[in-house]
Amino acid sequence: MASAKWICGLNYSVYGLEKLPKVPSVVLSNHQSFWENLFMQVIIPKHSWVIKKELFKIPFFGFSLKMLDPIAIDRKTSSSVKSILEGGLKKIQQGLWLVIFPEAGRISPYRTVKIKPSGVKVALSAKVPIVIMVHNAGLYWPPGISIKRPGTIEVRIVDVIYPEQTQGLDVRTVTDRIFESMSYHKNLLVEKQESSKKFC
């Protein structure tokens, strides 16, 4: 994070940090670049991740990632949802937060895709809060591109859904509401911030 700031002029601002619960929660965030993998370490209490198994194959980084014991899944198999549910419940019982990118991959800030319900299933089963987070990192650190644009990434903790707010609601209903909220706020950030023409 410090290198991104000093070398590329890439800073960030966070709004709504005071909303974070005091107990382990499931964090659902949009995924636009590698930047948020680093950023989560800064503001989210001790946590674990749901990641793609392919990340273990990245030289050096993959080995380090594996030592953190994340929930690694193969999205091509039907057992991935079961792995997320079982692994997620275990991590929360251990007192860890859980970070999930429900879009299931890095998505351009100009695209909107439906989110997967796995994160909501874990939260409802564990009876823990759901933290909804959005950002516009993809405007400055685009997915699949090594060029970084200087500027200030904006992160917003949009809302926290507590277990008592989901009583009587099914997974799909809660997932759809979160999707609508994430899409709305993500689009607001894209419209608000224009990426710089300078490159790093």
Disulfide bonds with the S-S distance in Angstrom:
Cys8-Cys200 2.49
